């Protein structure tokens, strides 16, 4: 039985790997083909059997070529790159399987196969790496795949953190800043790491979940291979057909991928098709062939815009942390595409000269995952499954990582877990992996014994535990080994939130829902042992009656990027929507009732939600069900891009306009691909966020004028009151005190050009003006309010129509009697009876 998890899996878009800690060293476990990595490829044969790895990868190529004969896409039974659709509703059709199969099920097959390479023990616990920019639905899908694969204890680890762990352990540079540049098969992550005397911390992360080696392959297809075929053969009608074009792209993508790999090592490469590689005829009855020689210069034109996106993200990450590329002690390359000489040249020119190639880009993530796993205790459930009570059961407690050269171990016997009769005296000897240090025999028992162990610098130190009785006979124990990472620390706090966590909340000043971050759940908050965020100052916008299912409070939870606060929630990523109805509450919850929201997030970014209602002293704890994302349609994307282009023109943003033009071209090329459309939607949202801010800036002069005008009206009203000595029952000193406070606040708002705050303050001032005039006129404003409710009575939705009619009639009677200064209390009751929400329920305000 292992004391720690000790196993790490890099579940990659195109290739995956499994690594185990052996004698303190992360060892890549070879595939059945004796390779370090396994192609993340699944084939379903006619017997409905699922095969994984290299053979399916070759079958996929044959399937893709075969599909060219009749251009029937449904004939494919081999799947790859499904990681990019994890967490979505997209499924893959298989003619052999007789039904569709989900990305989760396909990923589970990869995990099962990796697990099968471990033949000498049962594997129940695992650390699986995920891109730092994975959204909650993608993380949840990864957890589901692991459970389907039979893992009982699963921890998710961000890929840059895994890479930094592997690099940091062997690095001689224990102080300074590192940048992990992880350009994988389907995703890009960048992480800024700070190391202080070996203690690692993640300062900031960024990336693009839709940027990776696949984009490079597609660029070669769309900019080199297809134009060559179009120029030399009559295939216009084929290219105009979405499905047929996608089938052709899939068939030639293998040639593109091979060219990409070869040109990482060579100056030029000839893409040459073999007989039968393109088994179809063009419009002139000719069978196409490919014969293209590509050199580094040709490839640079194609790759540069893609690599530039990753470099721009990286430079923005560095600069927003007030650093320069020259401040980096190491630029750590991760992922197969980082072998590209084009990328390395661009990184040296634009980011840093300090490119570090000391780690293997292909296996560093999996090795880092195993090292990280060696610090995570296996769960109690798995311990009980693995426990062999015929062996003496031990409990070992210690710090799994340290920058010191010694460490203290607590060791004791678990007598109640051991079925054998134990000797009166038991001795333990702890021996280091290299034999260079031993504790000697120490007596141990049911109370903890402390043993100080000496460590070898800069590596994982494994120790064997041997038990003896008084006569020197060896006794079997479990666990009989443990390890301590020397040279790095802080691993428990390295993972950070990759996004702001917030809700959609109604803002009266804006008249709409906006994204509101939850305190303590901001981007880059360390996930050490889980974190808790609490959002106060929330109010219900309508009453919720007990037992009434149609009375709803909706709380949509989003993940947002930098600058998401105050943005349209739909421009961010919806995690889930929590709905609380009258059936959940024990009593009436009036409109305007306070609600306190609490969200707990664990180290794998999984959530727990609760809402506390102080008025009812009631807490509603709800399961956060993560919803799969629906891939967008081509029509939706076209419409949204078209609308965005009009806004970009209106705010005169040429950069966004150019980016939107590029998205239109991408959509034309990838409209037949689910993950391609998801990628375009993600890019579009980023442009829409920019436009959202630009529109607010363009609107600012009008907002500023409204704020100033309301304040000038307020000041003018106060001056008139003072000049006429007509303050009545008004506390003029308090009013003047508010006036000074308003002046200071307005100066700050104008300085920051804070549109939201300006609108909120404008509403406050206008409200005060109305109430001040109402007070001065003896309730004339309230009179008009009562008369309005009388006139529009049948057009207003009421909670209790009869009660509302009685109150309005009481108000009319007071007006008739000239008692308008007594209308306020009646108006409050009337407002409480109004229903201003839609049938779907309200968000909070």
N, C-alpha and C positions, 0 to 999 in steps of 0.2 A: 504493500500500500504506500502510495506517495503522500508526502506531507503537503506539497504544493502542486499546482496544476502541471507545470513543467512542459506543456505542449503548446505550440503556437501554429496557427494556420493563416497563411496569406491567401485569402479567397479572392483571386484576381479576376479581372475582366477577361483576359486572354489566357493567362497561366496561373496556376495555384501551386502551393508548396506546403509541406508539413515539416516541422522541426521539433526535435525532442532534446531536452537537457540530459546530457550523459557525462557524468563525472565533472560537472560544472561547465561543460562546453555545449553550446547549441549545435546540434548535429542535424544536417538536412537528411531526411529519410528518403532514400531513392524510390523512384516509381518502379513499376514492373518492367519498365524499359531501361532501368538504371540511369534515369535522368533526374536532375535536381527539381525540375518543375513538371507539372502535369498540365497539358492543354485543358482549359476550362470548356470542354466540348463534350456534348452528350449525343449519342446516337440511339435511336429506337428501331430495333429490327422487326421483321414481320411476325416474330413470336411475341412481340410486345416486351422484349427484354431490353433493358437500358445498359448501354456500354459507355465508358468514359475514357477520355484521353487521346492518345495519338491515332489509334485506328479510326475512331469517330471523326477526328480532324481530317484524315485522308478521305473518309467517306463523304464528308461535307463537301469537299472539293468536287468529288465525283457527282454528288447530288446536284450541285450548282451548275455543273457543265451539262448534266443530263437534262436539267430544266430548260436549257436553251433549245432543245429539240422541238418542244411543243409550247414552251413558255407557260407552263402550268406550275405556279409557285407552290401549290398545296402538296406536291409530291415530295417535298423536302422532309426528311426525318432526322436531321442533324442540326444541333443548335449550339451557338456560341455567343459571347458578348451579352448574355441575358442579364448580367449584373447591372447593366445600364437601365433595365426596366424593373429592377427590384422595387417593391413598394408601389407598383402601379397595377391597374386592373388588366393590363395587357397579358394575353395568353398566346401560346404558340401552337399552331395547328400541326398535327402529325397524322399522315394517312395510315401509317402502320399502327399507331396507338389507338386509332379510332375515336379519339377525343383530344381536346386541347390540353396542354400542360403549362403550368405556371412557372414563372422565374424562380419562385421559392422551391418548387419541386425539383427543378433542374439543378439549382444550387445545392440542394440536399444530396443529390447524386454525386456531385463533386466531393462533398464532404465525406460521404460514405466511402468513396474510393480512396481518398487520402487516409482515412481511418484504417482501411484494410491493409495499408502498408506497415502497420504496427502489428506484428504477429506474436509478440512475446508477453503482452499484457492487454487487459481490457481497458478501453479508453472511454471514460465517462465525463471527463472535465476538459475544457478547451478554452483557449483565448483565440478569438478570430479577429483579424484586422479589418477595418472599414475605412473608407476615405474620410478625412476630417470634415468634408463638406456634405457628407451623407445627411439627408433629412431624417426625421423621426420615422416616417413610414418605411424608409430604406433600412434603417437600423432594426426596426421591428421585424421586417421581412427576413433579415439575416438571422435574427434570433429564431424565427419560425423554422427556417431551413435547418438550423443546427438541431432543433428539437426533433424534426423529422428524421434527421440523420442519427438519432439515438443518444445525443449528448444530454446529460442531465444537469450539468453545471456549465453555463456559458458566460464568458465575459467578452465584451467588445472592446477593442483597442484601436484608437485612431492611428492610421498608417504612419504619419510623420513622427508620432511619439515612439512607435516601434523602431523606426529607423534611427532616431536620435539615441534610443537606448543602446542599440547595437553599436553605433558609432562611438558613443560616449564612453562605453566600457573600455575600449581599446585605445582611445585617444590620449595622447600625451598632453594635449592642450586642455587643461581642466578649468580655465577661466576665459571668459569672453562670450561673444555672440556667434551662434551658428545659424545657418539657414538651410533647412531641409527642402530640397527642390525635387518633389516626387511627381514625375510625369509618367504615369502608368499606361496600361493598355486602353483604359476608358475614362480615367479621371486624373485631374491635376490637383495636387495639394502643395501649399507652401506653409512652412511653420518657422517662426522666429524663436529660437531657443537661447536662453541665457544659462551659462554654466559658471557657478561660483564655487571654486574648490571642489568641483565634482558634483555639486548639488544642482540638478537640472530643473528648469522651470520653463513652461511655454508662455512667452509674452503675447503672442498674437498668431492667428492662423488666417488663411484665406485660400482660395482655390476656385475650381470650376468642376462641378460633378459631371460635365459633359465634354471635357477637353482631355484628349489622350491620343495614344497611338492609333486608335481607330480613325480619328480625324485625319491623320497623316495618310493612312491607306486610302480613305475616301477622296482626299485631295488629289492623290496621284491618279485615281480612277477618273475623277471629274475634270481634271485640268490637263491630263496627259493622255491617258488611254482612250477615253471616249472621244475627245476631239480628233485623235489620230484615226479612229474608226469612222467618225463622221466625215472626215476629209477624204478618206480613201474608199468608203463604201456608201451605198445608198441605204441609210438606216433611219431616215427622218421620221417615218411613221412609227417605227419602233420606239424612238426616243420620245415621241409625243404621247405614248401610252404609258401611264404611271407604273402599272404593274410589270409590263414587259421591260421597261427601263430598269426597274429595281432588280429584276432577275438577271439582266445583263451586267449590272453593277456588281451583283453578288458573285457572278462567275469570274469576272476579271480581277476581283479584289485580291485573290490569292497571288496573282502576278505582282500586284502593287505592293503587297506585304513583303514578298521576297525581295523586290527591288529596294524597299526601305531598309531591310536588314543588310543586304549586300552592300548598299551604299554607306552603311555605317563603318565599313571596313575598306571599301575600294573607291577609286576615283570615278569609275564609270561602270555601268551595268546595262546589258542588253535584255530587254523584255521581248522574248521570242516565244510565240505560241507553237505548241506541237500539233501534229495532225489530229484533228478531232477535238481540240480544246474549245473551239467555238462552232459546235455542230448545228448551224442554222444558215439559211441563205438570206442575202439582202434582197432589196426590191428588184435587183437586176439578175437574181438567181446565182449570185456569186457567194461562196463561203468565205467569210472574213478571216484574216490572219493578222497577227501582231508582230511587228519587227521594229522596235524602238530602242535606240541607244540613249540612255540618260546619263548625264554627268552631274557633278556636284553643283555646278552653276545652274543647271536646269532645275535640280531638286530644290535649291535654295529659294527660287522664285515661288515654288509651290509651298514649301514648309515655313518660310519666314513669317507670313501673317499668323500662322497657327502658333508657332513658338513665341511670336511677339506678344500674343495674348497672355501667355504664361509669364513672360518676363515683365509685362506691364503690371500684372497682379503682384508679382514679387517686388518690384520697385515701389509700388504703392504701399505694400506691407511694410517695407523697410522705412520709407520716408514718413509714414504716419506714426512711426515709433521714434521719430527724431534721430534716425541713424542714416548712414550712407553705406554703400557697398563696401567701401574701404574699411569700415568698422567690423566687417565679418571676419572672424578667425577661420571659418570654414564654410564653404558652399557645398553641401553634401548632395550628391546626385543619386537619385533612386528611380528605378524603372528602366525597362529596355530602351525606350526612345532616347534616353540620356546618353547613349553611346554615340549618337549622331554628332559628327564633327561640326555640322552647321549650328546645332544648338550650343555646343561647347564654345564655339567661337563667339556667338551672340552673347552668351553669358559673361564671357571674359570682357567683351567690349562694353556691355551695358550694366552689368551687375557687380562682379568682383573677379579679381585675378586669382583669388584663393579658392579655386575649385579643388575639392578633395575627392579623389577616386580610390581611396584606400579600402572602401567597402564594395562588395559585389552588388551592383544595382538590382540584380534579379532576385537575390535571396536575403538581402539585408532586412527587409520588412518581416519575413517569416522568422529569421533568427532573433530579431528584436522582440517579436511576439513571444518566443519561447523564453527569452531572458526575463521579460516582464512576467510571464506565467510562473517563473520560478520564485516570484515574490508574492504570489496570490495563493492563499490557503484554499484547499479544496473544501467544498461545502460539507456540512454535517451529514446530509443525505447520502452523498457519494462515499464518505468515510464509512458509513454503516454498511453500504453495499459491498465495499471492498474489504471490510474487516475480517480477519482470520483469527478468531478467538482462541485457537489452539496455540497462537504465538503470544508472547507477552506484549500487551498493548502499552504504547508510550504516548505521552503528551509532550510535545516540544514547542516551546515558545521562544521567539527571538526576533530581532530586527532583520528583515530579509535583505536590506541594503545598508551600506555604510561607507563612509569615506575614511574611517579609521582602520588601523591595521590589526585591531583585535575586536572581539565581540563577546557578549555574554549570552549564554544559552541556559534556559530553564528546562530541566528534564525531570519528569516524574513518571511513575508507573500508574496505569489505570487498572487497578485490581478488579473493579467491577466489570470491566470489559474483557477480562482475560478468564477463560474457562478453566485453564489448567491450575493445579495446585502450585503455588509459587514457593520457591525456596525461601528460607528465613532471611538470607542475605543475598542481595543481587548487586553485582558490580557492573559498571558501564565504562567502556573505553571508546573515546572519540578520536578518530584518525583522519587526518587531512588527505585529500586525493593523491598528493604526490609523495606521501609517506614522510614528509619533512617535519611533521609535527604530530604529536599524540598527547592526549590528556593523561595517559596512564589510567589505571583502574580506580574508579571513584564509586563509592557505595551510593546507591540511589534507592528511593522508596516512594511511598504514596505522597510524601511532601516533596515539593520541588527542590532539586539540587541545582546549584549554579555552577556552570563550567565555563571558564574563559577560554576561547579558542583564538589561535593566531592565524592571520590571513595572508595569502599571497596577494601582492598589489596588482590592481588593474585587471581583475578577472572574476569569474564566478568560482567560488571555492566550495567544492563538495566535500562532505564529511561522512564517513561510515560510522555507524554505532554498533558495537559488539557488546553483548551481555554475557556475563559469566556467573556461575555459582561459586560457593566458597572453595570448592575443590578444583576450580579452574576449567570446568566443563562449559562449553559454549551453550548459550540459550538463544533460541530464535525469538526475534522481536519484530514489531511492526509499529511505525515505520522504522527502517534501519538506515536511513540516509537523510541528510538535509543539505542545503546549500545557502551561501551568503554571497551576494554581489558586493565586491569591494571596488571602490573607485568612483561610484556614482550614487546619488541619493535623490530624494524628492520624487521618486517614480509614482508614489501614490497620489501626488497632486499635479502630475503633468498633463493629464487630459483636461481639456477645457471645453466650455460650451462654444460650438462653432457659430451659433446664431443667437440673437436676442430672442427670448421667449416673452410673448406678450398676448394680449387679447384684443379683440375688436370692441371698442367702447364708444358710445354715442357722446359726441361733444356738441353741446347746445350752441356754442359760438360758431361752429362750422355747419351745424344742421345735418350732420352725417356721422357715420361710424369712422373712427380712425384707429390706427395701430397704437397701442399703449404698452410700453415695456413694463415688465414686472420687476420691481427692485430685487437685486441680488441674483437675477437670472439674465444678466446682460452678457453679451458676447465676450468670450475669453475668461469668464469666471471659472476657476479651477473646480473640477468635479470631485475633489477628494472626499471619499466616503459619502457622496451625494450632497446636494445643496437644496435649500428651501427658499422659495420666494413668496412674499406676502404683498398683496395689493389691497390697500385700504381706500377709503373715500370713493366707494362705489355705491350707486343708488339704483333701486328698481325704477323703471319708467312707467310701470302700471302695477296695479294690485294683482296679487296671485291668491286666488281663493282655494281653501283646502278641499282636496278631493276632486277638483276640476282639472281634467287632463288637458283641456284646451287653453288653460292659463299657463303660459310658458315664459321662462327666462332663458334666453340663449346666451351662451358664453363661448364664442369661437376662439380657439387657441392657435396662435400663429408662430412661425419662426421667421425672424426678420434680419436683414443685413444691417450694416452700418447705415445710420441715417433713416432707419425705418420708422422711428418714433414720429407720430403725426402724419404718417403716409396713409394712403388708401390701403386698408387691410388686404384687398384682393391682389395687390402687387407683391404680397408676401406669401409664404407657403403655409397653407392651412394644415395643421396637424390633426385637429379633430374639432367637433363642436359639442360642447357639453350642454345638455338641455335639462332644466329642472322644472317640473310641472307642479300644479296644485296637489297632485297625488303624492308628491314627495314631502309635503309640508304638513305640520301638525295643526296649524291655525292660519288665520288670514294674515297675509303679508301685505301691508298697505303700500300704495305708490310712494316712492321716495324713501323706502326703507334701506338701511345700510346693509351692505354685503361685503364680507371680508373673504378674499380669495387666497387660497394657499396651494402652491404647486411644488411637489417634491420631485427631484430628478436624481436618479442613481448614476453610478459611474458609467453605465451603458446607455445613458440618456433616456431611459424609460421613465414615464411620468405617473404620479399619483396626484389626484385633484380633490380638494374639499372646499366647500363654501360655508361660511359661518354667518348666521343671521342673528345679530345681537338682540333684536326685538323679541324673537321667539326663543332665544337661547338654544338654537338648534343648529347642528352641523350636518351637512349633507356630504358624505364621501362617495365619490363616484369613480368607477373604473374608467380610465382614459383609453378608449378603444381607438387605436390608430387606424385611420381610413386609408385604403389604397387610393392612389391618385389616378384619375381618369386621363389618359393621353388626349391632348387637344385634337380637334379636327382641322383639316386643311382650311375649311371655310372660316372657322373661328380665327385662325392665325392670320389669314389674309385680311379679314375685316379689322382685326386689332392693329395689324401693321399699317393698314391704310389710314385708320383713325390717328395713330401715333404720328404718321408722316405729316398730317394736317397740323397737329399740335406743334411738331418740331418746326414747321414753317412759320407758324404763328409766333413762336418765341425766338425764331431766328437762330436755331441751334444746328449748324451745318454738320458738326461731328455726329450728332444723333441721327440726322438725316442720312448721312453716308452709311452708318451702321445699320439703319433700317433697310437701305437698299441692298446691303449684303445679306441681310436676313431673308429678303425676298428671293434672292438667288439661291440661298441654302434651301429654302422651302421648295423651290422648283426641283432641286436635286434630291431632296429627302422626304418629299411628301408621302411616299409609300412606306416610310419606315417609322414605327412607333417611337423608338428612342430618338430618332432624328427630330421628330416634331416636339418631343419633350425638351430636347436640347434648345430648339428654337424658342420655345415658350420661356425657358429659363433666361435666355439672352434678351428676349423681348421685355421681360419684367425689369431687368436691370436698366434698360433704356427708358422704360416708363417711369421708374423711380426718379431718374434724372429729369425727365420732363415734368414730373409732379412738382419737384423743387423749383424748376424754372418757371412753371406757371404761377407758383406762389410768389416768386420774386417779381414776375411781371404784374401781378395783382397788387403788389405791395403799395404803390403810390395811392391807389384807391382806398386801401385798408387804412393807411396812415392818415389820409385826409378824414375818413370817417371817425377815427379815434380823436384827432385834433378837434374836429367840429363838435363832437359830443362833449369834449372837455370844455371848449369855449362856451358852449350853450350852458353847461353846468355852472361855470364861473359867472357868466352873465346873469343867470338866475339868482345866484347867491348875492351878487352885487346889488341887484334890484331889491332883494329882500332887505338888505342892510340899508340901502338908500331910503326906502320907504318905511323903514322901521316896522316891517310887516312879517315878523318871524312867528307870530302866533305861538303855537305849542312846540315849535321846532327848536331843537338844541343846536343853535347856530355855531357854538364853539366846537361841537363834535363834527358838524358839517365842514367847518374850516379845517379841522384836523385831517379829515378825509381828503380834503383838497390838496394839502401839502403831500400826503402819501401818494395820491394819484400823480402829481407832478413828477415825483422821483421815479415812480414805476414807469410812467410814459417815456421819460428820457431813456431809461434802460431798454425798453421795448423797441424804441426807434433806433437806438444804437445797434441792437442785435437783429433788427428787421424780423422780429418774431411775429409772424402773421397770426398764429393761433392765439398767443397771449393778447395781441392787439384786439382781436375780435371778442375775446372773453371780457376784456376790460371795457370795451365799447358797450357791450350788452349790460354790464354792471352799471356803468354811468347812465346809460339811457333809462334803465330801470329805476335808478335813484331819481332822475329828473321827473319821471312820470309820477313816482310816489310823492316827491316834493310838491309838484303841481297839484296832485290829488289832495295833499294835506292843506295846501294854501287855499284851495277852492272848496274846502269842506266836503270832499269826497265826490267831486264832479266826474273824475275819471272812473271811479267805481260805479257811478250811476250809468255811464255809457257801457260799462262791462255787463251790468245786469241787463240792460236793454238789448245788448247784442245777444246774450244767451236766450232771451225771450224770443227775439226775432228768428234766430237760427235753431230754435229748440229741436225741431224735428230732423234737422240735418246733422245733429251731434249724436255720437254713440254714447249711451249712458249705461252705467253699471246698474243703476236703479232709477228707472225713468219716472216713476211715481214720486219718489223722494225728491228727485231733481226738480219736478214741476212745483212741488210744495215750496221748495227753497226759493226758486225764481219768483213765485207769487209773493212770498214774504218780502223779497227785495223790492218788488214793484210797489208793494204797500208802503214800505219805508220811504221810497222816493216820493210817493204821493203825499206822505205826511211831512216831507221836507227833512227827513232824518238821514241824509246821504252819508253823514259821518259814521253811521252805524252799519254800513254795508259790508265792511271788510270781512267780518267773521262768517257772514253768509257766503261770500265769494269763495273763501277757503274751502267750505263744505261742498260748494258746487264744483270746484276744480277737482276735488277728490273723487267725485262721482263720474268724471269724464273718462272715456276710454279712447286714448289717442294712439294705440298700437295696432299693428296689422295682425292678421290671424295667426301668423307664424311665430308670434311672440317677440318680445323686445330684447335687445342687448342692454347692458348696463349703461348708466350715465355717470 
